[in-house]
Amino acid sequence: MKKFFISCTSYKNKPSDDGLNGLNLNLNEAFSKIDKAVKRGVLHKNNASNQKSRMSAALKKTVEVK
Protein backbone atom coordinates (compact mmCIF):
# COMPACT_ATOMS: atom_id res chain seq x y z
CA MET A 1 0.00 0.00 0.00
CA LYS A 2 2.83 2.34 0.77
CA LYS A 3 4.26 1.95 -2.74
CA PHE A 4 0.88 2.75 -4.21
CA PHE A 5 0.42 5.96 -2.21
CA ILE A 6 3.98 7.05 -3.04
CA SER A 7 3.33 6.48 -6.73
CA CYS A 8 0.09 8.49 -6.41
CA THR A 9 1.97 11.52 -5.12
CA SER A 10 4.66 11.19 -7.76
CA TYR A 11 1.99 10.94 -10.49
CA LYS A 12 0.29 14.07 -9.13
CA ASN A 13 3.57 15.97 -9.37
CA LYS A 14 4.48 14.72 -12.84
CA PRO A 15 1.63 13.05 -14.78
CA SER A 16 2.62 10.78 -17.64
CA ASP A 17 1.43 7.61 -19.34
CA ASP A 18 4.27 5.59 -17.80
CA GLY A 19 3.35 6.93 -14.38
CA LEU A 20 -0.27 5.88 -14.88
CA ASN A 21 0.79 2.39 -15.93
CA GLY A 22 3.00 2.13 -12.85
CA LEU A 23 0.14 3.36 -10.70
CA ASN A 24 -2.19 0.65 -12.03
CA LEU A 25 0.52 -1.98 -11.59
CA ASN A 26 1.07 -0.96 -7.96
CA LEU A 27 -2.68 -1.01 -7.35
CA ASN A 28 -2.99 -4.54 -8.74
CA GLU A 29 -0.04 -5.75 -6.65
CA ALA A 30 -1.50 -4.23 -3.51
CA PHE A 31 -4.93 -5.77 -4.16
CA SER A 32 -3.30 -9.15 -4.69
CA LYS A 33 -1.34 -8.94 -1.44
CA ILE A 34 -4.41 -7.81 0.49
CA ASP A 35 -6.44 -10.71 -0.92
CA LYS A 36 -3.70 -13.18 0.00
CA ALA A 37 -3.59 -11.78 3.55
CA VAL A 38 -7.34 -12.32 3.87
CA LYS A 39 -7.04 -15.83 2.50
CA ARG A 40 -4.39 -16.69 5.10
CA GLY A 41 -6.31 -15.07 7.93
CA VAL A 42 -3.95 -12.16 8.56
CA LEU A 43 -6.57 -9.52 7.74
CA HIS A 44 -10.32 -9.56 8.26
CA LYS A 45 -12.32 -9.34 5.05
CA ASN A 46 -13.99 -6.08 6.11
CA ASN A 47 -10.61 -4.49 6.88
CA ALA A 48 -9.32 -5.58 3.48
CA SER A 49 -12.40 -4.18 1.78
CA ASN A 50 -11.91 -0.85 3.56
CA GLN A 51 -8.27 -0.65 2.48
CA LYS A 52 -9.11 -1.51 -1.13
CA SER A 53 -11.85 1.10 -1.16
CA ARG A 54 -9.48 3.75 0.21
CA MET A 55 -6.90 2.91 -2.45
CA SER A 56 -9.48 3.00 -5.25
CA ALA A 57 -10.70 6.39 -4.08
CA ALA A 58 -7.13 7.69 -4.02
CA LEU A 59 -6.58 6.44 -7.58
CA LYS A 60 -9.78 8.09 -8.79
CA LYS A 61 -8.86 11.36 -7.11
CA THR A 62 -5.32 11.27 -8.53
CA VAL A 63 -6.37 10.52 -12.10
CA GLU A 64 -9.14 13.16 -12.12
CA VAL A 65 -6.62 15.88 -11.26
CA LYS A 66 -5.10 15.38 -14.70
N, CA, C and O of each residue as an XYZ file, in Angstrom:
264
protein
N       0.817     -1.188      0.000
C       0.000      0.000      0.000
C       0.860      1.252      0.000
O       0.516      2.263     -0.611
N       1.970      1.165      0.688
C       2.835      2.336      0.775
C       3.380      2.704     -0.606
O       3.450      3.882     -0.956
N       3.763      1.697     -1.383
C       4.261      1.950     -2.735
C       3.197      2.636     -3.588
O       3.491      3.545     -4.365
N       1.969      2.186     -3.426
C       0.882      2.750     -4.214
C       0.677      4.223     -3.887
O       0.542      5.044     -4.794
N       0.651      4.570     -2.596
C       0.423      5.962     -2.214
C       1.608      6.848     -2.609
O       1.422      8.019     -2.938
N       2.807      6.299     -2.577
C       3.980      7.052     -3.035
C       3.885      7.309     -4.537
O       4.183      8.407     -5.007
N       3.470      6.291     -5.283
C       3.335      6.475     -6.734
C       2.197      7.439     -7.061
O       2.251      8.123     -8.083
N       1.173      7.508     -6.220
C       0.087      8.487     -6.414
C       0.630      9.904     -6.306
O       0.319     10.753     -7.142
N       1.433     10.166     -5.290
C       1.967     11.516     -5.118
C       2.938     11.862     -6.235
O       2.963     13.001     -6.700
N       3.733     10.901     -6.671
C       4.662     11.195     -7.762
C       3.903     11.429     -9.073
O       4.326     12.248     -9.890
N       2.793     10.725     -9.283
C       1.989     10.937    -10.485
C       1.314     12.310    -10.447
O       1.175     12.965    -11.481
N       0.895     12.745     -9.255
C       0.294     14.071     -9.131
C       1.288     15.158     -9.515
O       0.933     16.135    -10.175
N       2.541     14.975     -9.093
C       3.574     15.970     -9.374
C       3.976     15.985    -10.842
O       4.240     17.045    -11.409
N       4.021     14.803    -11.455
C       4.475     14.715    -12.838
C       3.649     13.661    -13.579
O       4.085     12.516    -13.698
N       2.465     14.026    -14.078
C       1.626     13.047    -14.777
C       2.227     12.628    -16.115
O       2.715     13.451    -16.889
N       2.173     11.326    -16.357
C       2.621     10.778    -17.638
C       1.951      9.421    -17.838
O       1.384      8.855    -16.903
N       2.023      8.907    -19.060
C       1.430      7.605    -19.344
C       2.160      6.493    -18.599
O       1.534      5.561    -18.094
N       3.494      6.594    -18.531
C       4.269      5.595    -17.801
C       3.925      5.617    -16.316
O       3.848      4.570    -15.674
N       3.723      6.800    -15.784
C       3.347      6.929    -14.383
C       1.991      6.307    -14.108
O       1.789      5.690    -13.062
N       1.062      6.466    -15.039
C      -0.270      5.881    -14.881
C      -0.199      4.363    -14.950
O      -0.889      3.672    -14.199
N       0.629      3.843    -15.845
C       0.793      2.390    -15.933
C       1.398      1.847    -14.646
O       0.970      0.807    -14.146
N       2.385      2.544    -14.113
C       2.996      2.132    -12.849
C       2.008      2.202    -11.705
O       2.018      1.355    -10.811
N       1.166      3.197    -11.732
C       0.135      3.357    -10.702
C      -0.828      2.177    -10.726
O      -1.156      1.621     -9.678
N      -1.279      1.798    -11.904
C      -2.187      0.651    -12.031
C      -1.504     -0.649    -11.634
O      -2.131     -1.520    -11.032
N      -0.225     -0.787    -11.966
C       0.521     -1.978    -11.589
C       0.642     -2.079    -10.075
O       0.448     -3.153     -9.506
N       0.964     -0.961     -9.419
C       1.072     -0.962     -7.958
C      -0.276     -1.252     -7.304
O      -0.332     -1.928     -6.276
N      -1.350     -0.751     -7.885
C      -2.683     -1.011     -7.348
C      -3.004     -2.498     -7.440
O      -3.506     -3.081     -6.479
N      -2.722     -3.113     -8.573
C      -2.990     -4.544     -8.744
C      -2.164     -5.386     -7.786
O      -2.669     -6.360     -7.228
N      -0.894     -5.025     -7.586
C      -0.040     -5.752     -6.654
C      -0.571     -5.645     -5.233
O      -0.601     -6.629     -4.494
N      -0.988     -4.446     -4.858
C      -1.503     -4.229     -3.506
C      -2.794     -5.027     -3.295
O      -2.973     -5.650     -2.249
N      -3.684     -5.009     -4.274
C      -4.929     -5.773     -4.156
C      -4.627     -7.263     -4.006
O      -5.264     -7.956     -3.213
N      -3.670     -7.737     -4.758
C      -3.304     -9.148     -4.688
C      -2.775     -9.507     -3.303
O      -3.152    -10.532     -2.735
N      -1.907     -8.663     -2.765
C      -1.339     -8.936     -1.443
C      -2.406     -8.855     -0.354
O      -2.384     -9.636      0.597
N      -3.326     -7.925     -0.487
C      -4.412     -7.815      0.488
C      -5.292     -9.061      0.434
O      -5.675     -9.600      1.472
N      -5.612     -9.517     -0.775
C      -6.442    -10.711     -0.921
C      -5.749    -11.947     -0.346
O      -6.395    -12.788      0.279
N      -4.446    -12.055     -0.556
C      -3.699    -13.181      0.001
C      -3.676    -13.126      1.527
O      -3.745    -14.164      2.185
N      -3.581    -11.928      2.088
C      -3.586    -11.784      3.547
C      -4.937    -12.203      4.124
O      -4.993    -12.803      5.198
N      -6.017    -11.893      3.422
C      -7.344    -12.317      3.871
C      -7.458    -13.836      3.785
O      -7.990    -14.483      4.687
N      -6.963    -14.382      2.712
C      -7.037    -15.827      2.497
C      -6.302    -16.585      3.604
O      -6.741    -17.652      4.032
N      -5.183    -16.027      4.061
C      -4.389    -16.685      5.098
C      -4.848    -16.332      6.508
O      -4.348    -16.894      7.482
N      -5.782    -15.418      6.621
C      -6.311    -15.071      7.932
C      -5.569    -13.961      8.646
O      -5.785    -13.747      9.839
N      -4.709    -13.255      7.952
C      -3.954    -12.159      8.557
C      -4.842    -10.927      8.708
O      -4.782    -10.239      9.727
N      -5.652    -10.654      7.713
C      -6.574     -9.524      7.739
C      -8.013    -10.026      7.714
O      -8.311    -11.073      7.140
N      -8.887     -9.268      8.338
C     -10.316     -9.559      8.260
C     -10.826     -9.051      6.920
O     -10.310     -8.072      6.382
N     -11.835     -9.715      6.389
C     -12.316     -9.343      5.052
C     -12.875     -7.926      5.007
O     -12.764     -7.261      3.978
N     -13.472     -7.447      6.100
C     -13.989     -6.077      6.106
C     -12.854     -5.060      6.117
O     -12.946     -4.017      5.470
N     -11.781     -5.361      6.853
C     -10.612     -4.485      6.876
C      -9.990     -4.409      5.479
O      -9.617     -3.332      5.013
N      -9.887     -5.547      4.830
C      -9.325     -5.581      3.479
C     -10.192     -4.783      2.516
O      -9.678     -4.056      1.666
N     -11.489     -4.916      2.647
C     -12.402     -4.179      1.780
C     -12.254     -2.680      1.996
O     -12.279     -1.908      1.037
N     -12.101     -2.268      3.240
C     -11.912     -0.853      3.558
C     -10.619     -0.319      2.945
O     -10.603      0.777      2.384
N      -9.549     -1.082      3.049
C      -8.270     -0.653      2.476
C      -8.346     -0.561      0.957
O      -7.831      0.389      0.367
N      -8.979     -1.534      0.327
C      -9.110     -1.514     -1.126
C      -9.958     -0.325     -1.588
O      -9.667      0.303     -2.606
N     -10.994     -0.034     -0.833
C     -11.848      1.101     -1.160
C     -11.081      2.411     -1.046
O     -11.213      3.289     -1.898
N     -10.282      2.540      0.001
C      -9.484      3.746      0.206
C      -8.481      3.934     -0.928
O      -8.264      5.051     -1.395
N      -7.871      2.831     -1.366
C      -6.897      2.913     -2.452
C      -7.579      3.258     -3.776
O      -7.038      4.031     -4.567
N      -8.749      2.698     -4.019
C      -9.479      3.001     -5.249
C      -9.906      4.464     -5.293
O      -9.863      5.104     -6.344
N     -10.316      4.981     -4.149
C     -10.700      6.393     -4.081
C      -9.499      7.290     -4.333
O      -9.618      8.316     -5.004
N      -8.341      6.910     -3.798
C      -7.127      7.691     -4.022
C      -6.738      7.679     -5.499
O      -6.309      8.699     -6.039
N      -6.885      6.536     -6.147
C      -6.580      6.441     -7.578
C      -7.515      7.329     -8.376
O      -7.074      8.056     -9.267
N      -8.792      7.277     -8.067
C      -9.779      8.086     -8.789
C      -9.479      9.565     -8.610
O      -9.538     10.331     -9.571
N      -9.160      9.969     -7.393
C      -8.861     11.359     -7.112
C      -7.588     11.808     -7.831
O      -7.523     12.930     -8.333
N      -6.591     10.950     -7.882
C      -5.321     11.275     -8.534
C      -5.485     11.414    -10.042
O      -4.941     12.342    -10.641
N      -6.218     10.516    -10.650
C      -6.374     10.524    -12.102
C      -7.271     11.671    -12.546
O      -7.061     12.217    -13.630
N      -8.258     12.053    -11.751
C      -9.142     13.157    -12.122
C      -8.426     14.497    -12.114
O      -8.839     15.419    -12.817
N      -7.369     14.620    -11.338
C      -6.622     15.876    -11.262
C      -6.051     16.218    -12.621
O      -5.932     17.392    -12.972
N      -5.699     15.208    -13.382
C      -5.100     15.379    -14.700
C      -5.939     16.273    -15.524
O      -5.604     16.545    -16.676
